[in-house]
């Protein structure tokens, strides 16, 4: 006998809007990290001599939804993967597709931005890259930094913090999925889905949890502004949303309300973030309130964006002879969809290396930014095509299917 949740379980078929969001966010990170070179706030690896406050405002709006949405989509995918593979095969697949590229990139790519940081911040620094490597890998274990257990003066996970958290959350999910009593969990999720389907706006209620976590646990600049465990909530939310089509229907129904509320909350949080000395950790009323508004805005926008883009009635064309322009778009879509993880792994060392050269120019910010983005995007795509995509070994090392 099947429960109502089982009968209304979300289809494991691919949702093209979610693939499009993943591609948009990962490609957008090249634009985002290039912009940080010109930001007045923050501590990016390389900073231009001329900076602007505009970058801080624009980057802040990207931070509030982009990485949370990646974790939500990852949670959706994890649920379907667990259903197909079971816990053991799911863990094996995640260790290979996330753990292997994490190890490879940590050894081969991550030391470069840190070395360039030393050179950019100290004109007298003349240590060679090879001489710097032993200092980068001079590490120790700190249990209280879980899951970032490996720490060192110069060592860092850098932009791979996303991969570390995603792998950790996936392993935690596999354990819970195996040992939780499934029948009570299914009944609870069925009741939640039923309530959300009947009452408008109820899908926005988790915004209160994100507001409380940001307000009282604080935020972490190293992880795109959010507290590391906030991402676990987004990941878990994605898993729950994938269990029943009624969640998807509710997100689509309430998307416009969520978008308006999300933007309003973000704008309301901005004054606190621009006036408080350390809005991420201070416990003053303004700092706490600003973080709470930011957390609530994040959930609203994470509901709004997939809901606005969701077109469940749209089907791929069935005609045998597709128009050339449509076939070309389909090939480009498939190419980028497969490239998401390698592009994420590759992009930041390339951006930092190009920025190290560009900031030495005497040119307006707009010109330097345009050049930085163009060269970085070109080199990232080229590195993927020539160094990753073409052989079975390199595809494996960067988490791609054979």
N, C-alpha and C positions, 0 to 999 in steps of 0.2 A: 504494500500500500504506500503511495507517495504522498508527501505533504504538499501543501499549497505552494510552499517555497520551491520545492523540487519541480513542480509542474510549471512554475513561472520562472525558472532559472534562466539567467541571461545566456543568450546564445554565445558559444565560444568563437563564433566567426569574427573575423577582424572588423574593427570599426575604423573606417578610413580617417575620420576626423581626429581620432586619438593618435594614429600614426602621423598625421599632418602636424598635430600639436608637438609631438616629440621632435620631429624634424625642425619645426619652427624654433623651438626652445634651444636646441643644440646649435643650429646655425646662428641663432641670435646671440649665443654666448660669445661668439667671435666679436660681434658688434659691442656687446656689453663689456667684455674684458678690455677691448681696445679703448672704450670710453673711460675706463678707470685710470688710464694713463694720464688723463687730463682732469681728474676729479680733485677738488680741494680737500675732501675728507678721505679717510681710509689710508691703507698702507700697502698699495700695490707694489709689485716688484720694481717697476720702473716708473718714474713720475716725470712728466714734462715740466719745464721751468715755468711755463704759463698754464694756469689751471682756470676752471670755471665752475661756479655753483650749479649751473644748469645740469651738469652731468649727475650731480648728487640727487637732484629731484627726479630726473628721468630714470636713473638707475634704481632708485627706491621703488618706483612703481613696478619695474620689472621684477625686483626681488620679492615683492609681496605675493606673487602668484606663480612665477615660472618654475622654480625648483619644487615647490609643493605640488604643482600639477604633474611634474615628472614622477614624483613618488606615488601620487594617486593612481596614475596610469600604470605604474609598475605593480601596484597592489591588485589592480584589475587583472593584469596579465598573469600575476602569480596565482590567482585563484583558478584561472582556466588551466594553467600549467599543472597545478596540483591535481586537478580533476582528471587530466589526461594521463599523467605519469605516475601518480602516487608519491608518497613522501621520499622514498629512497632515490628514485630516479630524478625527482625534482631537486633534491640536495646535490646529487652528482652533477646535474646539468648546471646548477647555479655556481658550484665550485669551479667548473671548467669555464663557463662563459663569463663569469665575473672575477673569480679568484685568479685565474691565469693572467688576464690582461692587467689586473691590479699589480701583480708581482712584476710582470714585464715592464710596465710603465714606471713603477717605483724605482726600478734599477736603471732603466735606460733613459727615461725622460725627466723625471722629477728633479734630479740634481741641477739641471741647466738653469731653470728660473732662479733657484737660490744662489747659484754662482754669479749670475748676472745681477742679482740684487746687491751682492757685495761689491761688485765692480761699479754699479751705478751710484751707490751711496757713499763710496770712498774712492776719490780720484787716485789715491796713492796705492790702492789695492792692485797687486800685480801677480797674485798667485795663479798658476795655470789651472785649467779645468781638471786635469788628472791629479794634480796635487790636492785639489779641493775635495775630490771624491771620498778619500778616507775620513775626512772630517764630517761629510754629509752622513756617512754610514756609521758614525760613532753614536750608537743608540743604546737605550735601556728601556725597560718595561715599566709603565706606570698604570697600575690597575684602576686607579680612580679616574683615568681618562677614557675608560671603556666607551666605545669599542676601538678607540684610537690608542691602542696599548703601546705601540712603538713610538718612543719619543726621543728627541735629541736636540742639541743646541741648534744644529743646522738642518737636521732631518725634518721632513714634513710630508704629509700625504698630498698637500696642495689641492688641486681641483679634484683629485681622486677621492676626496671625502665622500662624494656622492656614491661611488662604487663601494667604499667601505661600509657605509650605512645600508645600502641596498642589499649587499651580501649578508650583513648581520641580520637585517629584518627578515630576509628570506629564510635563513636558518632558524630563527626564532619562530616564524610562522609554521615551518615544517614540524617543529616539535609540538607546538600547540595543536596543530591540525591532527596530529597522530593521537594525542592523549586527551584532548577535550572530549567530553560526551557529546556526540554529534546530534543526537535527537533533541536534547534541550536547547542546544545552540541554534538548531534549525527553527525550532518553534519561536524562540526569542526574535530571530531575524525576520521570521514571517510576520510576527506582530508589529515589528517596527516598520516593515515595508507596507503593511496594510494601513497603518496610521498615516504614514507619509503620503500614500496615494489618495487618502480621503481629505486631508487638510492642507490647504495651500500654505506655503511658507514653512512648514514643519521641517523640510529638508535643510533649512538654514540654522536649525537649533544647535548643531555642533559648533557653530561659531562661538558660543559661550565657552566651550571647553578650550578652544584655541586662544580665546581672549584671556582666560584664567592662566593658562600655561605661560603665555608670553608675559603677562603682567607679573607673575610671582616667581617663575623660574628664571626669568630674564631671557636675553637673546644673545647669540654668539656671532660675532662679525666673521669669524673664520668659516662659517657654514652658511654663507649667503644671508646672514642676518637672523635667521630663525634659530631657536634652540634645537640642538640635535634630536631631542626626543619629540619635538613637534612633528618631525618628518615621519616618525613611527605612527603617529595618529593619522597622518595623511595616507600612509601606506595601508594601514589597517582599514581606513575608510574605503579605499579603493577595493580592497578584498570584499568588504561587506556589500558595496554597491554592485559588485559583479554577481552576487548571489540571486538577484531578483530583478526582473525587467521593470518592476514598479518604481524602483529607485531612478532608473534612467528616465522613465516617463515624468516623474516628479521634477527632476533636474531640468528637463526640457520645458516643462510647464512654468516653472518659477525662475527661468533663466534671466529674464529682463529685470524682474524685481531684485534678484541677486546681484546683477551687474550694477544697477543704480545704487543699491545699498553699499556694495563693495567700494565703489568709487567715492561715495560720500564718507564712508568710514576712513578710507585712506587719506582723503583730504583733511579730515578732522584730526588725524594723527600727525600730520606734517608739522604743525607749529611746535609741538613738543620735541620732535626729532631734530628740528633745526635750531632750537634755543637751549636745550638741556646739554650740559657738558658731556655726559655719557648716558644717552637715553637707553642703551642696551642693558645696563646693570644698575643704574641709580634707583633708589627706593623713594624718591620724592613723589608726591601725588601726581605731578605733571608727567613724570617719566613713566610711572606705573600705568596711568590712564592712556598715555600715548601707545604704550606697548599693547595694552588690551584692545584698543581700537585697531591697531595694525593686525593683531591676530584674528580678530573678527572679520576684518576686510579680506584677509587671505582666504578664509573658508568661503566667503561669499563669492569671490572671484573664481575660485576653483570650481564652484558649482556653476557659475554663470558661463564660463568659456566653453566647456564641453556641451552644456545645454544649448547655447546659441548656435553651435556648429553642428549639432546632431541632426541628421536627416535620415531617419530610419526607413523611409520609403524609397530612398535612392538606391538603385541597383546598377551594377556595372553593365555596360552595353553588351548585348548578346550577338550583334551582327558579326559575321565572320570576317568581313573586310572593314576594319576600323579606319576612319579618316587619318591621314598621315600625322596631322597636328595632334590628334587625340592619342594616337599610338606613341608619339614622341613624349607627350606628357606622362603617359602611363609608364614608359620606360624610365623617365627621370624620377618619377615617384618611387618606383620599385628600387632604383639605384640608391636613393637617399634613405629610404626606409631601412635598407640593410646596413647602411653606413653609420647609423646613429651612434652606436657605442664607440667604434674606432674614431670617428670624428671628435667625439667628446674627449677621448683619451689624448688625441694628438693636438688639439687646438691651442691649449694654453701655453705650452713651451714655445710654440711657433709664434704666438702673439707677443710673448715677452721678448723673444729674440729679435723680432722685427722692430718692436718698440724701442729696444736698446739702441738701434741704429737711427730710427726716425727722430727721437727726441733731441738728437744733436743738431738737427736742422734749425734754421731761423726762418720759420714760416708760420702763418696763422694757424690757429688750432684746427679750423675746419679743413685746411689743406692737409695737415699732418694726419688728422683722423681719417680722412678719406684714403690717403695713401696707405696708412697702417691697416685699415680694414681690407682694402683691395688686395694687398700683398699677402696678408695673413690668410684670408679666405682662399686665395689661389694656391698658396703653398700647402694649406691643410688638405684641400681636395686632391692636390697632386700627390702629396705624401700617401694619402689613402689609396689612390689609384695605383701608384707605382710600387709602393713599399708594403702594402697590406693586402689589397684585394686579389692579387694575381696568383698567389701560391697557397696551397693547402696549409702549409706550416704557418705562414704569417696570418692567415685568416684565423687559425686556431689560437695563435698567440694574442690576437686582439678581440677574441670573444665572438667571432663570426661562425656561422654554420658552414660546414664544408661545401 
